């Protein structure tokens, strides 16, 4: 019944209950009224029976005193007859309410009898006993009629009273039944309507309560009860609005959290970008420093190369010229005495030796210059798709046998830890080989230096070479268990001409050139980790695909984007 | 038969070096060496008749003014059949490629290996003798 308000329902129920009460009361009142009426009738009949009996007695007195008066003519008998007549009339008057026809007939008979008796009395007084007797006989016949009529009336009225009493009893029983049935019916009806009404209120209230409890527990997806036009419907709608606002609030909360998460992600990204930027900046500065040093180196090499060529050319030329001089002046020298010849010979030998030394050191300088010029090479070599492990292993063997050829006592344990299934990498093989040779040679040098420093001979030099596929890049790590690199010179490692080796053993250009090749030519990184007296590890990381620009350019580009 | 070689280099000592290196050949009358200190001077010399017959020009690449490669192109427009050898301290691929493209007969890196150079010259000279 949700289409009618609860107030209307309660009013309706009250009206209904009132109506049931009124109707059932009316019914009972009607039945009671009927009962009381029939009881009154019964009482009337009972009094009529009493009157009839009284009438019968008064008539007996009357007929006696009338007969007696007629015979005796006594005033006393006359008076008793008058009194009996008055009693009879009174009784008849009461009966006339029930049976007026009977009363009228009786009155006529009584009048006739009294008249005949008076006439008989007149006859007796006149001593006409025969006529008196005859008249009395007539009067007696009336007396019989009246007695019989009165008896009949008494019987009839008694029967009526009994019938009336029985009817009243039946009616009363019926009324009791009716009252019980009607009362029960009314009660059932009232209970039924009350139950219906209560149910129409409590069932949706229960649903609403459950929904409210669910919402309180935070189960916002709970089904809302159907909304009618009644008060519960209004509450349901209000609850629905509450739920919607909670859902909306939850949604806003989730959105806020998501936004916060996004902000956090963005902030992290920005911080990471800042970190990357700082690293890139540091790399850029390092790259710029190296590039300018490289340019300076190349410039210096260019300037030195020409005069150095003259030195070398003239030195070797002079050796030939000196031989020529010795040949041309041989006869003149022969003419000299022993001491002078010895002096000439000594001087020419010294000159030859000096020129040879000039040529030798010139060649050394030329090699340095050539290495320096490698800085200015702008990636002349062709990029090829290369099997990294093969390239590394080839270079390692080359470096190892090269070192063995230079030094008979050299030995080192090589440990290879090559990553499996490394896809081919694009790089310039000659240049990367050069980098690897440099790193291997440095590792050999450091490990051997430590071996020489430890007198016991228990030290075993080891060089470990590791290759790894990093997805978008590949990594080569070269680790030696040598003397290590002090922290204060780590920054200078990649500068041109920086070397810790004695003069003549290293140019100080190996790592500088390696740096150029890895960063500038291949867009990769080269890093060093070391602990003095323990190990040194160089890590070279090369991107799989490099657009072919200089490191500085690509860094600039990444900074700008 | 004596033939001429024109050597173009902005370094004056190159003349001294080549003169000394080719002293024996000059004495034997195989070559006469001519020197120019710039590309312009070389083209000037080329305009006049060089005696005896000029069989080859040796030119440096890095020179002030017109450089060796420009000189090479110029010579090739004037005397397409005259061999030109490039001598340079910088044996990089780019210069080597351009020299070959412009028609250089040889690309020799400094310091000059004179035995190698003399061998090359003999080959140039041989068909003429």
Interface residues (C-beta under 8 A of the other chain):
Chain A: X302 X305 X306 X308 X309 X310 X312 X313 X314 X317 X321 X366 X373 X377 X380
Chain B: X11 X13 X17 X20 X21 X89 X90 X92 X93 X94 X110 X111 X112
